[in-house]
Amino acid sequence: MDNHETLQSIEAVIEKNVRPQLQAHGGDVEVISYDEDGVCRIRLLGHCSGCPSAFITTEEIIRAEVIRELPQVKDVVLVQETSQELLDFARSLMKGGRHV
């Protein structure tokens, strides 16, 4: 299985086994990449993004499901970035504006 096929399989596992759990809490997950070392990089979205439990969610739910279904995946790594929405909100606060 090449990287593209593995990436599609990762997406399928997430869609079936992970996404419904995250969406039930107002969140979601985006697969960013899968490399030749077997590492899948993901980003949490919505309410899950920046959540204090993000690493636990990644480790206990996402990583476990993906590796269980796809043993060629060696690790699932959470990439944390500040969302554009949060940056815009912070800018509006700094300018004394109100966020709607």
FIRO-713792 format. One record per residue: residue number from 1; residue in one letter; x, y, z of N, C-alpha, C in turn. Coordinates in steps of 0.02 Angstrom, whole numbers, plus 50000, padded with zeros to 5 digits. Each point is the difference from the previous one (the first is absolute). Example, Ala and Ser with C-alpha at 12.3 -4.5 7.8 and 13.67 -1.06 7.14 Angstrom:
% FIRO-713792
<lumse nr="1" rest="A" n_u="50660" n_v="49716" n_w="50390" ca_u="49955" ca_v="50059" ca_w="50000" c_u="50045" c_v="50060" c_w="50000"/>
<lumse nr="2" rest="S" n_u="49982" n_v="50053" n_w="49964" ca_u="50042" ca_v="50059" ca_w="50003" c_u="49961" c_v="50055" c_w="50037"/>
% end
This chain:
% FIRO-713792
<lumse nr="1" rest="M" n_u="50043" n_v="49941" n_w="50000" ca_u="49957" ca_v="50059" ca_w="50000" c_u="50045" c_v="50062" c_w="50000"/>
<lumse nr="2" rest="D" n_u="49990" n_v="50045" n_w="49952" ca_u="50041" ca_v="50061" ca_w="49998" c_u="49972" c_v="50053" c_w="50048"/>
<lumse nr="3" rest="N" n_u="50036" n_v="50055" n_w="50006" ca_u="49980" ca_v="50052" ca_w="50048" c_u="49932" c_v="50029" c_w="49984"/>
<lumse nr="4" rest="H" n_u="49984" n_v="50008" n_w="49937" ca_u="49935" ca_v="50028" ca_w="49981" c_u="49943" c_v="49953" c_w="50021"/>
<lumse nr="5" rest="E" n_u="50010" n_v="49936" n_w="49988" ca_u="49949" ca_v="49950" ca_w="50020" c_u="49994" c_v="49997" c_w="50076"/>
<lumse nr="6" rest="T" n_u="50056" n_v="50004" n_w="50035" ca_u="49998" ca_v="50000" ca_w="50073" c_u="49964" c_v="50061" c_w="50026"/>
<lumse nr="7" rest="L" n_u="50013" n_v="50057" n_w="49970" ca_u="49966" ca_v="50062" ca_w="50019" c_u="49925" c_v="49993" c_w="49991"/>
<lumse nr="8" rest="Q" n_u="49979" n_v="49970" n_w="49945" ca_u="49928" ca_v="49989" ca_w="49989" c_u="49971" c_v="49952" c_w="50052"/>
<lumse nr="9" rest="S" n_u="50039" n_v="49950" n_w="50018" ca_u="49977" ca_v="49952" ca_w="50052" c_u="49995" c_v="50033" c_w="50068"/>
<lumse nr="10" rest="I" n_u="50047" n_v="50044" n_w="50015" ca_u="49998" ca_v="50038" ca_w="50063" c_u="49936" c_v="50042" c_w="50002"/>
<lumse nr="11" rest="E" n_u="49987" n_v="50035" n_w="49945" ca_u="49939" ca_v="50041" ca_w="49996" c_u="49937" c_v="49957" c_w="50011"/>
<lumse nr="12" rest="A" n_u="49999" n_v="49940" n_w="49971" ca_u="49942" ca_v="49956" ca_w="50008" c_u="49991" c_v="49977" c_w="50072"/>
<lumse nr="13" rest="V" n_u="50055" n_v="49983" n_w="50034" ca_u="49996" ca_v="49980" ca_w="50070" c_u="49975" c_v="50057" c_w="50043"/>
<lumse nr="14" rest="I" n_u="50026" n_v="50060" n_w="49988" ca_u="49979" ca_v="50058" ca_w="50038" c_u="49927" c_v="50015" c_w="49988"/>
<lumse nr="15" rest="E" n_u="49979" n_v="49997" n_w="49937" ca_u="49930" ca_v="50014" ca_w="49984" c_u="49953" c_v="49951" c_w="50036"/>
<lumse nr="16" rest="K" n_u="50018" n_v="49938" n_w="50002" ca_u="49957" ca_v="49948" ca_w="50029" c_u="50005" c_v="49997" c_w="50076"/>
<lumse nr="17" rest="N" n_u="50060" n_v="50003" n_w="50028" ca_u="50010" ca_v="49984" ca_w="50071" c_u="50014" c_v="50060" c_w="50045"/>
<lumse nr="18" rest="V" n_u="50021" n_v="50057" n_w="49971" ca_u="50023" ca_v="50056" ca_w="50042" c_u="49956" c_v="50062" c_w="49992"/>
<lumse nr="19" rest="R" n_u="49989" n_v="50020" n_w="49939" ca_u="49964" ca_v="50063" ca_w="49987" c_u="49933" c_v="50005" c_w="50036"/>
<lumse nr="20" rest="P" n_u="49959" n_v="49947" n_w="50001" ca_u="49936" ca_v="50007" ca_w="50036" c_u="50008" c_v="50017" c_w="50074"/>
<lumse nr="21" rest="Q" n_u="50051" n_v="49973" n_w="50032" ca_u="50012" ca_v="50015" ca_w="50071" c_u="50020" c_v="50074" c_w="50009"/>
<lumse nr="22" rest="L" n_u="50044" n_v="50024" n_w="49956" ca_u="50022" ca_v="50069" ca_w="50005" c_u="49943" c_v="50048" c_w="49983"/>
<lumse nr="23" rest="Q" n_u="49961" n_v="49985" n_w="49949" ca_u="49945" ca_v="50044" ca_w="49981" c_u="49946" c_v="50003" c_w="50053"/>
<lumse nr="24" rest="A" n_u="49994" n_v="49948" n_w="50039" ca_u="49951" ca_v="50001" ca_w="50056" c_u="50019" c_v="50052" c_w="50052"/>
<lumse nr="25" rest="H" n_u="50063" n_v="50021" n_w="50000" ca_u="50024" ca_v="50051" ca_w="50047" c_u="50016" c_v="50066" c_w="49965"/>
<lumse nr="26" rest="G" n_u="49976" n_v="50007" n_w="49939" ca_u="50010" ca_v="50063" ca_w="49964" c_u="50069" c_v="50006" c_w="49968"/>
<lumse nr="27" rest="G" n_u="50034" n_v="49944" n_w="49991" ca_u="50067" ca_v="50002" ca_w="49972" c_u="50005" c_v="49959" c_w="49936"/>
<lumse nr="28" rest="D" n_u="50061" n_v="49996" n_w="49975" ca_u="50013" ca_v="49961" ca_w="49940" c_u="50076" c_v="49990" c_w="49996"/>
<lumse nr="29" rest="V" n_u="50021" n_v="49964" n_w="49949" ca_u="50071" ca_v="49986" ca_w="49990" c_u="50016" c_v="50006" c_w="49926"/>
<lumse nr="30" rest="E" n_u="50059" n_v="50025" n_w="49986" ca_u="50024" ca_v="50006" ca_w="49931" c_u="50066" c_v="49962" c_w="49996"/>
<lumse nr="31" rest="V" n_u="50006" n_v="49956" n_w="49951" ca_u="50063" ca_v="49965" ca_w="49988" c_u="50043" c_v="50046" c_w="49958"/>
<lumse nr="32" rest="I" n_u="50059" n_v="50016" n_w="50025" ca_u="50045" ca_v="50045" ca_w="49964" c_u="50046" c_v="49962" c_w="49953"/>
<lumse nr="33" rest="S" n_u="50030" n_v="49946" n_w="50026" ca_u="50047" ca_v="49963" ca_w="49959" c_u="50013" c_v="49930" c_w="50028"/>
<lumse nr="34" rest="Y" n_u="50030" n_v="49959" n_w="49958" ca_u="50025" ca_v="49935" ca_w="50019" c_u="50067" c_v="49992" c_w="49964"/>
<lumse nr="35" rest="D" n_u="50053" n_v="49985" n_w="50038" ca_u="50066" ca_v="49996" ca_w="49968" c_u="50027" c_v="49929" c_w="49996"/>
<lumse nr="36" rest="E" n_u="50056" n_v="49994" n_w="49967" ca_u="50030" ca_v="49934" ca_w="49989" c_u="50025" c_v="49966" c_w="50063"/>
<lumse nr="37" rest="D" n_u="50005" n_v="50037" n_w="50055" ca_u="50020" ca_v="49971" ca_w="50064" c_u="49940" c_v="49972" c_w="50038"/>
<lumse nr="38" rest="G" n_u="49940" n_v="50005" n_w="49971" ca_u="49941" ca_v="49973" ca_w="50032" c_u="49968" c_v="50047" c_w="50050"/>
<lumse nr="39" rest="V" n_u="50015" n_v="50065" n_w="49994" ca_u="49973" ca_v="50050" ca_w="50046" c_u="49944" c_v="50039" c_w="49966"/>
<lumse nr="40" rest="C" n_u="49943" n_v="50001" n_w="50033" ca_u="49942" ca_v="50037" ca_w="49976" c_u="49994" c_v="50064" c_w="50043"/>
<lumse nr="41" rest="R" n_u="49993" n_v="50057" n_w="49967" ca_u="49992" ca_v="50063" ca_w="50036" c_u="49929" c_v="50023" c_w="49991"/>
<lumse nr="42" rest="I" n_u="49970" n_v="50021" n_w="50057" ca_u="49931" ca_v="50022" ca_w="50000" c_u="49993" c_v="50067" c_w="50034"/>
<lumse nr="43" rest="R" n_u="49944" n_v="50032" n_w="49988" ca_u="49982" ca_v="50063" ca_w="50034" c_u="49929" c_v="49993" c_w="50025"/>
<lumse nr="44" rest="L" n_u="49989" n_v="50018" n_w="50063" ca_u="49933" ca_v="50000" ca_w="50027" c_u="49966" c_v="50066" c_w="49983"/>
<lumse nr="45" rest="L" n_u="49936" n_v="49997" n_w="49986" ca_u="49962" ca_v="50059" ca_w="49979" c_u="49940" c_v="50011" c_w="50046"/>
<lumse nr="46" rest="G" n_u="49970" n_v="50058" n_w="49994" ca_u="49940" ca_v="50016" ca_w="50039" c_u="50015" c_v="50003" c_w="50074"/>
<lumse nr="47" rest="H" n_u="49954" n_v="49976" n_w="50040" ca_u="50009" ca_v="50002" ca_w="50073" c_u="50059" c_v="49958" c_w="50024"/>
<lumse nr="48" rest="C" n_u="50022" n_v="49953" n_w="49960" ca_u="50056" ca_v="49958" ca_w="50019" c_u="50067" c_v="50036" c_w="49992"/>
<lumse nr="49" rest="S" n_u="50002" n_v="50050" n_w="49956" ca_u="50061" ca_v="50038" ca_w="49988" c_u="50018" c_v="50041" c_w="50062"/>
<lumse nr="50" rest="G" n_u="50059" n_v="49989" n_w="50025" ca_u="50022" ca_v="50037" ca_w="50059" c_u="49972" c_v="49976" c_w="50065"/>
<lumse nr="51" rest="C" n_u="49961" n_v="49948" n_w="49999" ca_u="49971" ca_v="49972" ca_w="50061" c_u="50056" c_v="49971" c_w="50043"/>
<lumse nr="52" rest="P" n_u="49996" n_v="50009" n_w="50066" ca_u="50051" ca_v="49971" ca_w="50044" c_u="50005" c_v="49924" c_w="49994"/>
<lumse nr="53" rest="S" n_u="49948" n_v="49968" n_w="49977" ca_u="50001" ca_v="49927" ca_w="49993" c_u="50021" c_v="49977" c_w="49930"/>
<lumse nr="54" rest="A" n_u="50025" n_v="50046" n_w="49959" ca_u="50016" ca_v="49984" ca_w="49930" c_u="50049" c_v="49943" c_w="49994"/>
<lumse nr="55" rest="F" n_u="50053" n_v="50000" n_w="50041" ca_u="50049" ca_v="49947" ca_w="49996" c_u="49971" c_v="49933" c_w="50022"/>
<lumse nr="56" rest="I" n_u="49957" n_v="50001" n_w="50049" ca_u="49967" ca_v="49938" ca_w="50023" c_u="49954" c_v="49975" c_w="49945"/>
<lumse nr="57" rest="T" n_u="49962" n_v="50045" n_w="49969" ca_u="49956" ca_v="49981" ca_w="49945" c_u="50040" c_v="49967" c_w="49944"/>
<lumse nr="58" rest="T" n_u="50056" n_v="50031" n_w="49983" ca_u="50042" ca_v="49973" ca_w="49947" c_u="50026" c_v="49931" c_w="50019"/>
<lumse nr="59" rest="E" n_u="50026" n_v="49994" n_w="50060" ca_u="50031" ca_v="49938" ca_w="50021" c_u="49949" c_v="49944" c_w="50010"/>
<lumse nr="60" rest="E" n_u="49947" n_v="50013" n_w="50036" ca_u="49954" ca_v="49947" ca_w="50019" c_u="49948" c_v="49983" c_w="49947"/>
<lumse nr="61" rest="I" n_u="49983" n_v="50047" n_w="49959" ca_u="49947" ca_v="49987" ca_w="49951" c_u="50030" c_v="49993" c_w="49930"/>
<lumse nr="62" rest="I" n_u="50030" n_v="50053" n_w="49976" ca_u="50021" ca_v="50001" ca_w="49930" c_u="50058" c_v="49952" c_w="49987"/>
<lumse nr="63" rest="R" n_u="50054" n_v="50006" n_w="50038" ca_u="50058" ca_v="49957" ca_w="49989" c_u="49981" c_v="49926" c_w="50008"/>
<lumse nr="64" rest="A" n_u="49963" n_v="49985" n_w="50052" ca_u="49981" ca_v="49930" ca_w="50014" c_u="49960" c_v="49971" c_w="49942"/>
<lumse nr="65" rest="E" n_u="49952" n_v="50037" n_w="49975" ca_u="49957" ca_v="49975" ca_w="49945" c_u="50040" c_v="49991" c_w="49935"/>
<lumse nr="66" rest="V" n_u="50040" n_v="50050" n_w="49984" ca_u="50037" ca_v="49997" ca_w="49937" c_u="50051" c_v="49943" c_w="50001"/>
<lumse nr="67" rest="I" n_u="50038" n_v="49994" n_w="50054" ca_u="50051" ca_v="49948" ca_w="50003" c_u="49969" c_v="49931" c_w="50004"/>
<lumse nr="68" rest="R" n_u="49944" n_v="49994" n_w="50034" ca_u="49966" ca_v="49935" ca_w="50004" c_u="49978" c_v="49977" c_w="49931"/>
<lumse nr="69" rest="E" n_u="49974" n_v="50045" n_w="49960" ca_u="49976" ca_v="49983" ca_w="49933" c_u="50055" c_v="49997" c_w="49948"/>
<lumse nr="70" rest="L" n_u="50052" n_v="50040" n_w="50009" ca_u="50054" ca_v="50006" ca_w="49950" c_u="50068" c_v="49993" c_w="50033"/>
<lumse nr="71" rest="P" n_u="50025" n_v="49939" n_w="50010" ca_u="50063" ca_v="49990" ca_w="50036" c_u="50061" c_v="50033" c_w="49967"/>
<lumse nr="72" rest="Q" n_u="49995" n_v="50018" n_w="49936" ca_u="50056" ca_v="50034" ca_w="49968" c_u="50008" c_v="50071" c_w="50026"/>
<lumse nr="73" rest="V" n_u="49949" n_v="50028" n_w="50032" ca_u="50005" ca_v="50065" ca_w="50031" c_u="50033" c_v="49991" c_w="50068"/>
<lumse nr="74" rest="K" n_u="50057" n_v="50032" n_w="50009" ca_u="50040" ca_v="49991" ca_w="50061" c_u="49982" c_v="50051" c_w="50054"/>
<lumse nr="75" rest="D" n_u="49975" n_v="50059" n_w="49979" ca_u="49983" ca_v="50051" ca_w="50050" c_u="49951" c_v="50049" c_w="49968"/>
<lumse nr="76" rest="V" n_u="49961" n_v="50032" n_w="50044" ca_u="49955" ca_v="50054" ca_w="49980" c_u="50019" c_v="50059" c_w="50044"/>
<lumse nr="77" rest="V" n_u="50021" n_v="50055" n_w="49967" ca_u="50026" ca_v="50058" ca_w="50035" c_u="49953" c_v="50059" c_w="49992"/>
<lumse nr="78" rest="L" n_u="49985" n_v="50032" n_w="50056" ca_u="49957" ca_v="50059" ca_w="49999" c_u="50042" c_v="50062" c_w="49984"/>
<lumse nr="79" rest="V" n_u="49979" n_v="50036" n_w="49949" ca_u="50031" ca_v="50063" ca_w="49982" c_u="49955" c_v="50055" c_w="50028"/>
<lumse nr="80" rest="Q" n_u="50026" n_v="50038" n_w="50046" ca_u="49958" ca_v="50053" ca_w="50029" c_u="50019" c_v="50067" c_w="49971"/>
<lumse nr="81" rest="E" n_u="49950" n_v="50033" n_w="49976" ca_u="50007" ca_v="50067" ca_w="49972" c_u="49944" c_v="50043" c_w="50027"/>
<lumse nr="82" rest="T" n_u="50010" n_v="50064" n_w="50001" ca_u="49948" ca_v="50045" ca_w="50020" c_u="49954" c_v="50012" c_w="49940"/>
<lumse nr="83" rest="S" n_u="49936" n_v="49990" n_w="50010" ca_u="49953" ca_v="50008" ca_w="49944" c_u="49993" c_v="50074" c_w="49981"/>
<lumse nr="84" rest="Q" n_u="49982" n_v="50011" n_w="49937" ca_u="49989" ca_v="50067" ca_w="49975" c_u="49944" c_v="50035" c_w="50039"/>
<lumse nr="85" rest="E" n_u="49948" n_v="49962" n_w="50018" ca_u="49945" ca_v="50027" ca_w="50038" c_u="50023" c_v="50028" c_w="50068"/>
<lumse nr="86" rest="L" n_u="50043" n_v="49961" n_w="50034" ca_u="50026" ca_v="50022" ca_w="50064" c_u="50046" c_v="50061" c_w="49993"/>
<lumse nr="87" rest="L" n_u="50040" n_v="50001" n_w="49947" ca_u="50043" ca_v="50058" ca_w="49988" c_u="49958" c_v="50063" c_w="49987"/>
<lumse nr="88" rest="D" n_u="49948" n_v="49993" n_w="49960" ca_u="49956" ca_v="50057" ca_w="49986" c_u="49966" c_v="50025" c_w="50063"/>
<lumse nr="89" rest="F" n_u="49978" n_v="49954" n_w="50042" ca_u="49969" ca_v="50018" ca_w="50064" c_u="50049" c_v="50038" c_w="50044"/>
<lumse nr="90" rest="A" n_u="50062" n_v="49975" n_w="50004" ca_u="50051" ca_v="50034" ca_w="50041" c_u="50015" c_v="50070" c_w="49973"/>
<lumse nr="91" rest="R" n_u="50003" n_v="50006" n_w="49934" ca_u="50013" ca_v="50066" ca_w="49970" c_u="49943" c_v="50049" c_w="50016"/>
<lumse nr="92" rest="S" n_u="49938" n_v="49975" n_w="49999" ca_u="49944" ca_v="50045" ca_w="50014" c_u="50001" c_v="50021" c_w="50074"/>
<lumse nr="93" rest="L" n_u="50022" n_v="49957" n_w="50043" ca_u="50006" ca_v="50018" ca_w="50071" c_u="50055" c_v="50051" c_w="50010"/>
<lumse nr="94" rest="M" n_u="50056" n_v="49992" n_w="49965" ca_u="50056" ca_v="50046" ca_w="50007" c_u="49982" c_v="50069" c_w="49975"/>
<lumse nr="95" rest="K" n_u="49956" n_v="50003" n_w="49950" ca_u="49979" ca_v="50064" ca_w="49972" c_u="49942" c_v="50030" c_w="50039"/>
<lumse nr="96" rest="G" n_u="49977" n_v="49965" n_w="50050" ca_u="49944" ca_v="50026" ca_w="50040" c_u="49933" c_v="49986" c_w="49968"/>
<lumse nr="97" rest="G" n_u="50000" n_v="49960" n_w="49949" ca_u="49938" ca_v="49984" ca_w="49965" c_u="49963" c_v="49943" c_w="50035"/>
<lumse nr="98" rest="R" n_u="49942" n_v="49988" n_w="49975" ca_u="49959" ca_v="49945" ca_w="50027" c_u="49996" c_v="49946" c_w="49948"/>
<lumse nr="99" rest="H" n_u="50004" n_v="49939" n_w="50025" ca_u="49993" ca_v="49943" ca_w="49956" c_u="49927" c_v="49979" c_w="49996"/>
<lumse nr="100" rest="V" n_u="49975" n_v="49993" n_w="49940" ca_u="49930" ca_v="49983" ca_w="49991" c_u="49994" c_v="49926" c_w="49986"/>
% end
